[in-house]
Amino acid sequence: MLKIIDGKRYDTETATEVASYGNGLGGGDFRNFEETLYKTAKGAWFIAGSGGPMTSYAESVGNGSTSGEGLRPVSANEAMAWLEKYEENDALGEHFADHIEDA
């Protein structure tokens, strides 16, 4: 998937895939979604994903909605929060080691 946002190119083909998450609901479930966090060569973060009609990826059609896909840039803080939310501890240690301390 390729998108240009605010003059910046975000391309899933050239960026590094950091981690993925899917909620595990079947393709027939309207709440099903999958997301992948990427980092570009210049250090920008973005999330690309797809989901059913009851997700943030839904697309309007007529009087309803259907499955869709999308891509959105995120800040480093948002990327770190996404990794924490989905317990991607290895990726957190690799990309955000300087932001993690022992309790």
QUIQUISUL-V789932 format. One line per field, one symbol per residue. ss: DSSP state (H for helix, E for strand, L for the rest). psi: psi as a letter, one per 20 degrees, with the letter a starting at -180 (. if undefined). burial: I if it has 24 or more other ideal C-beta (glycine too) atoms within 12 Angstrom, else O. A space follows every 10 residues. Layout:
ss->???
psi->???
burial->???
This chain:
ss->LEEEELLEEE ELLLLEEEEE EELLLLLLLL LLEEEEEEEL LLLLEEEEEE ELLLLLLLEE ELLEEELEEE EEEELHHHHH HHHHHLLLHH HHHHHHHHHL LLL
psi->ppqppljppo ohhirppgqq pqijqqhipi jpqpqppqpr hjjqqqpqrq raikriiqpp ocjbrrqarr ppqqrhghgg hghggjlmhg hghgikhijp qq.
burial->IOOOOOOOOI OIOOIOOIIO IOOOOOOOOO OIIIIIIIII OOOIIIIIII IIOOIOIOOO OOOOOOIIII IIIIOOOOII OIIOOIOIOO IIOOIIOOOO OOO
